[in-house]
Amino acid sequence: MTFWNDLESENKSGIAFRNSSVKKEIISILSFSGNKTISELSKLLLLSVPKITNLINELIAHGIVSDFGKSTAGSGRKPSIYGLVADSGFFLGVDVKQNHVNIGLVDLSKNLISVSENIPYKLYNEKGSLDELCTIIRSFIANAPVSDEKILAMGLNLSGRINYTTGYSYSFFHFSEVPLSVYMEQTIGIKTFIENDSRAMAFGEFIAGTVKHERNVLFLNLDYGIGMGIIINGQLYYGKSGFAGEFGHIPFFTNEIICQCGKKGCLETEASGRALTQLFGEKIENGYASSITKEVPVKEIKLFHIIQAVKGDDVLAIDLVAEIGEKLGKGIAMLINLYNPELIVLGGALAETAEYILLPIKSAINKYSLNLVNTDTQIKLSKLKEKAGVVGACLLARDRVLEAR
């Protein structure tokens, strides 16, 4: 049995149980608050210095904690500083997109040590699609630069409605009686936490991306659909059932277009990557020219092709992205009026067009939001870009394993 499995074992009582609980708390403190001296840990845990010293020595013996030398603060005798050993544990992040999968690993110190992007995959709500996803994950683990016994947990991102506390996904892979998190844990053999992709991306940006000191942040995932992650006072906001952030399904238009959710007039129907792809195809069929058609048949044009065309100065692609940006900006103006956030981060495939979508969004925000409110809100592009979901999934899995019980 590994140290981590032994730490989680429920077959303990008395002193053994108490010692395991305190070890978890020490690991949690070192994880979230940084390196500490034994005296500092003693004060935080309200335990004697000899007790903390014994437990620290046991954690050192297991290779989980290390002595990082003497403190440089203050005067007099310098105490030793203790911290976590980065490669003593790892966390797997799986970010499932419409047409591909991104997978990565972070170590105990939150360093991204391995990542595979754009692994071909088609997301369908079918058993075969789930089986293929499991095969992709197993292949990554088999080729990872760490032993699988050191992978302590997996974070799995999916779009749609997810209740991470129960482990159920209600948009994809909900055909099993057991929660998806349990199914994946049984199938892959690693403790699994599932999360909405936009929320995981928001967390990734908040911890390791473009967010600096802001505590109230909205992250918009502008992809085939439109998702939103909400961070209030530094914490992810889930809502009563874990479904908060369905920005793309606000009934924004009076059109008769049926959304993926089954309703009509959702923001997604005219202001998403899916809407952009549909509109682009219609324009080509009506005689508009684009460099894309020289390489790709009209029926096979995907969002990726349009994004690349924008970067290549394709006039039609640029014009349609601006049209989408104007509609998005109007919706974002509503969010600014409602939330008065410090920062809005734009991520996802559409955000890769950078200024081509950012400028019409900002123009619409200025037009439709309250001046006194929008002057306090920054609009930034994602720093992590395609890696946001992977990083967020890894870090959420890490936090949920290391949090004090």
C-alpha positions in Angstrom: 0.0 0.0 0.0 1.4 3.4 -1.0 1.6 6.3 1.5 -1.3 8.1 -0.1 -3.5 5.0 0.0 -2.6 4.4 3.6 -3.4 8.0 4.4 -6.9 7.6 3.0 -7.5 4.2 4.6 -10.6 4.1 6.7 -9.5 1.1 8.7 -7.9 3.2 11.5 -8.9 4.2 14.9 -7.4 6.0 18.0 -3.9 7.4 17.7 -3.4 6.1 14.1 -6.5 7.8 12.9 -5.6 11.1 14.7 -2.0 11.0 13.3 -3.3 10.5 9.7 -5.7 13.3 10.1 -3.0 15.7 11.3 -0.7 14.6 8.5 -3.5 15.5 6.0 -3.8 18.9 7.6 0.0 19.4 7.4 0.0 18.5 3.7 -3.0 20.8 3.2 -1.3 23.8 4.9 2.0 23.3 3.0 0.0 22.9 -0.2 -2.2 26.0 0.1 -0.1 28.3 2.3 3.5 27.4 1.2 6.5 26.3 3.2 6.4 26.5 7.0 8.6 26.1 10.0 7.6 23.5 12.7 6.8 26.4 15.0 4.4 27.9 12.5 2.7 24.5 12.0 2.5 24.0 15.7 0.6 27.3 16.1 -1.7 26.7 13.2 -2.6 23.2 14.3 -2.6 24.0 18.1 -0.3 21.0 18.7 3.0 20.7 20.5 6.3 21.2 18.7 7.5 17.6 19.5 4.3 16.2 18.1 4.6 18.2 14.8 8.3 17.3 14.7 7.5 13.6 14.8 4.9 13.8 12.1 7.1 15.9 9.9 9.9 13.3 10.2 7.4 10.6 9.2 6.4 12.6 6.1 10.1 13.2 5.3 10.7 9.4 5.6 7.8 8.8 3.1 9.3 11.3 0.7 6.3 13.7 0.9 8.0 16.6 2.8 11.5 17.9 2.6 13.7 20.2 4.7 14.4 23.2 2.4 17.0 24.7 4.7 17.1 27.5 7.3 14.8 30.5 7.3 16.3 33.8 6.4 13.8 35.9 8.4 14.5 37.5 11.8 17.6 37.1 13.9 19.0 34.5 16.3 18.9 30.8 15.6 17.3 30.1 12.3 14.6 27.4 12.1 14.3 24.9 9.2 11.6 25.4 6.6 9.6 22.4 5.4 7.7 22.0 2.2 6.2 19.4 -0.1 8.3 17.3 -2.5 7.0 18.2 -5.9 7.4 14.8 -7.6 5.8 12.8 -4.7 2.4 13.0 -6.3 0.7 14.0 -9.5 -2.7 14.9 -10.8 -4.2 14.1 -14.2 -6.4 16.6 -16.1 -8.6 15.5 -19.0 -10.3 18.3 -21.0 -12.9 16.9 -23.5 -13.7 19.1 -26.4 -16.2 18.6 -29.3 -13.5 17.2 -31.7 -10.5 16.5 -29.6 -9.1 15.8 -26.1 -6.3 17.6 -24.2 -4.6 15.7 -21.3 -2.0 16.9 -18.8 -0.2 16.2 -15.5 0.7 18.6 -12.8 2.9 17.7 -9.8 2.3 18.4 -6.1 3.7 21.9 -6.6 1.3 22.8 -9.4 3.9 22.5 -12.2 2.6 21.3 -15.6 5.0 18.5 -16.3 3.4 16.7 -19.3 0.6 17.6 -21.8 -0.8 16.1 -25.0 -3.1 18.5 -27.0 -5.5 18.0 -29.8 -5.8 14.2 -29.5 -8.4 13.3 -32.2 -11.8 12.4 -30.7 -15.5 12.9 -31.3 -17.8 13.6 -28.4 -21.1 11.8 -28.6 -23.4 10.8 -25.8 -22.9 7.1 -26.6 -21.2 4.2 -24.8 -18.7 3.8 -27.7 -17.6 7.5 -27.3 -17.0 6.9 -23.6 -15.1 3.7 -24.2 -12.9 5.6 -26.7 -12.3 8.3 -24.2 -11.2 5.7 -21.6 -8.8 4.2 -24.1 -7.2 7.6 -24.8 -6.8 8.3 -21.0 -5.2 4.8 -20.5 -2.8 5.4 -23.4 -1.7 8.8 -21.9 -1.1 7.2 -18.5 0.8 4.3 -20.0 3.2 6.8 -21.7 3.4 9.3 -18.9 6.8 10.1 -17.4 5.6 9.0 -13.9 4.5 5.7 -12.4 0.7 5.4 -12.3 0.7 4.7 -8.6 1.9 8.3 -8.1 -1.2 9.7 -9.9 -3.4 10.6 -7.0 -6.5 11.8 -8.8 -8.0 12.7 -12.2 -10.1 15.8 -13.1 -12.4 15.2 -16.1 -14.0 18.2 -17.9 -17.2 18.0 -19.9 -19.5 20.6 -21.4 -23.0 20.9 -20.2 -24.7 20.3 -16.8 -22.5 18.6 -14.2 -23.0 18.2 -10.5 -19.4 17.7 -9.3 -20.5 16.9 -5.7 -22.6 13.9 -6.7 -20.4 13.0 -9.7 -23.2 13.0 -12.2 -23.1 14.4 -15.7 -26.5 15.3 -17.2 -25.4 16.3 -20.7 -23.0 13.5 -21.6 -22.5 9.9 -20.5 -25.5 9.7 -18.2 -26.6 6.3 -19.3 -25.1 4.4 -16.3 -26.8 4.1 -13.0 -23.6 5.0 -11.1 -22.3 8.5 -11.2 -19.8 9.2 -14.1 -17.1 9.9 -11.5 -17.5 6.5 -10.0 -17.6 4.8 -13.4 -14.4 6.5 -14.5 -12.7 5.6 -11.2 -13.7 2.0 -11.6 -12.6 1.9 -15.2 -9.4 3.8 -15.1 -8.4 3.0 -11.5 -7.8 6.6 -10.4 -9.9 8.7 -8.0 -12.0 10.9 -10.4 -13.6 14.3 -10.1 -15.8 15.6 -12.9 -16.3 19.3 -13.7 -18.0 21.6 -16.2 -15.3 22.6 -18.7 -15.9 26.3 -18.5 -15.7 26.2 -14.7 -12.5 24.3 -14.8 -11.0 26.7 -17.4 -12.0 29.6 -15.1 -10.2 27.9 -12.2 -7.1 27.4 -14.3 -7.0 31.0 -15.3 -7.6 32.1 -11.7 -4.8 30.1 -10.3 -2.2 30.0 -13.1 -3.4 32.3 -15.9 -4.3 35.9 -16.6 -5.9 36.6 -13.2 -3.6 38.5 -10.9 -5.2 40.0 -7.7 -8.8 40.1 -8.8 -11.3 38.2 -6.6 -14.5 38.6 -8.6 -14.0 37.2 -12.1 -16.1 35.9 -15.0 -14.6 33.5 -17.5 -16.3 33.1 -20.8 -15.7 29.9 -22.8 -16.4 31.0 -26.4 -16.3 27.7 -28.3 -18.9 25.8 -30.2 -21.2 26.7 -27.4 -20.9 29.5 -24.8 -20.1 28.6 -21.2 -19.2 30.6 -18.1 -17.3 30.1 -15.0 -18.1 32.4 -12.1 -15.6 33.3 -9.3 -16.9 35.3 -6.4 -14.6 36.4 -3.6 -11.9 34.0 -4.9 -14.2 30.9 -4.9 -16.0 29.1 -7.7 -19.7 29.7 -7.7 -21.9 26.7 -8.4 -25.4 27.6 -7.5 -27.9 25.4 -5.8 -27.5 22.3 -8.0 -24.1 23.0 -9.5 -25.4 24.4 -12.8 -24.7 28.1 -12.4 -23.1 29.9 -15.4 -25.4 28.8 -18.3 -24.8 32.2 -20.1 -25.2 30.7 -23.5 -28.8 29.6 -22.8 -30.2 33.0 -21.9 -33.2 33.5 -24.2 -31.6 36.5 -25.9 -33.1 36.4 -29.4 -36.7 36.1 -30.8 -35.5 33.7 -33.6 -36.9 30.3 -34.3 -33.5 28.6 -34.1 -33.6 25.5 -31.9 -30.6 25.5 -29.5 -28.6 22.4 -28.4 -30.6 22.6 -25.2 -33.9 22.2 -27.1 -35.1 25.8 -26.5 -35.4 28.6 -29.0 -33.6 31.9 -29.1 -30.7 31.1 -26.8 -27.6 33.4 -27.1 -25.7 30.4 -28.4 -28.0 30.2 -31.5 -26.5 33.4 -33.0 -23.3 34.2 -31.0 -21.3 31.0 -30.7 -18.8 29.0 -32.7 -21.6 26.7 -33.8 -23.6 29.7 -35.1 -20.4 31.1 -36.8 -19.8 27.8 -38.6 -23.5 27.6 -39.7 -23.5 31.2 -40.9 -20.2 30.8 -42.7 -21.6 27.8 -44.6 -24.7 29.7 -45.6 -22.6 32.6 -46.9 -20.4 30.4 -49.0 -23.5 28.7 -50.5 -24.9 32.2 -51.4 -21.8 33.0 -53.4 -19.4 34.7 -50.9 -15.7 33.9 -51.4 -13.3 32.6 -48.9 -9.8 31.1 -48.9 -11.0 28.1 -46.9 -12.9 26.6 -49.9 -9.6 26.2 -51.8 -8.5 23.6 -49.2 -11.7 22.3 -47.5 -15.1 21.2 -49.0 -18.0 23.5 -47.8 -19.7 20.7 -45.9 -16.5 19.8 -44.0 -15.7 23.4 -42.8 -15.2 23.4 -39.0 -14.7 26.2 -36.5 -11.0 25.5 -36.5 -10.8 26.3 -40.3 -12.6 29.6 -39.7 -10.3 30.6 -36.9 -7.3 29.9 -39.0 -8.8 31.9 -41.9 -9.2 34.9 -39.6 -5.6 34.7 -38.6 -4.8 34.5 -42.4 -6.7 37.7 -43.0 -9.7 36.1 -44.8 -12.2 38.9 -45.2 -15.4 36.8 -44.9 -14.1 35.1 -41.8 -13.1 38.4 -40.2 -16.5 40.0 -41.0 -18.5 37.1 -39.5 -16.4 37.0 -36.4 -17.0 40.7 -35.9 -20.7 40.1 -36.3 -20.6 37.3 -33.7 -18.5 39.6 -31.4 -21.1 42.4 -31.6 -23.8 40.0 -30.4 -21.6 38.6 -27.7 -20.7 42.0 -26.5 -24.3 42.9 -26.0 -24.7 39.8 -23.9 -21.5 40.6 -21.9 -22.8 44.1 -21.3 -25.7 42.5 -19.5 -23.3 40.4 -17.4 -21.4 43.5 -16.4 -24.6 45.3 -15.3 -25.6 42.2 -13.3 -22.3 41.2 -11.7 -20.1 44.3 -11.8 -17.0 42.1 -12.0 -13.4 43.2 -11.7 -12.3 41.1 -14.7 -13.9 39.2 -17.5 -11.6 36.6 -19.2 -12.3 35.5 -22.7 -11.2 31.9 -23.6 -12.1 29.1 -25.9 -11.7 28.8 -29.7 -13.2 32.1 -30.6 -10.9 34.0 -28.3 -8.0 32.8 -30.4 -9.0 35.4 -33.0 -7.8 38.0 -30.4 -8.5 41.6 -31.4 -10.8 40.5 -34.3 -13.4 39.5 -31.7 -12.2 41.6 -28.8 -12.7 44.9 -30.5 -16.4 44.4 -31.5 -17.1 43.0 -28.0 -15.7 46.1 -26.4 -17.6 48.3 -28.7 -20.9 46.6 -27.9 -20.0 46.7 -24.2 -19.5 50.5 -24.4 -22.8 50.8 -26.2 -25.0 48.6 -24.0 -23.6 48.6 -20.5 -23.8 51.2 -17.8 -20.8 53.6 -17.9 -20.4 53.7 -14.2 -20.3 49.9 -14.1 -18.2 49.0 -17.1 -15.3 51.4 -16.2 -14.5 49.1 -13.3 -14.4 45.9 -15.5 -11.3 44.8 -17.3 -11.7 42.6 -20.4 -8.7 40.2 -21.1 -7.9 37.3 -23.3 -7.0 33.9 -21.8 -3.3 33.5 -21.0 -3.5 29.7 -20.8 -5.5 29.4 -24.1 -5.9 25.7 -25.1 -4.3 24.6 -21.8 -6.8 26.4 -19.6 -9.1 23.3 -19.2 -6.3 20.9 -18.6 -4.6 23.1 -16.0 -7.9 23.8 -14.3 -8.8 20.1 -14.2 -5.5 19.1 -12.7 -5.6 21.9 -10.1 -9.2 21.2 -9.1 -8.3 17.5 -8.6 -5.3 18.5 -6.6 -7.2 20.9 -4.4 -9.9 18.3 -3.7 -7.5 15.6 -2.7 -5.3 17.9 -0.6 -8.0 19.9 1.2 -8.1 19.2 4.9 -10.8 16.7 5.8 
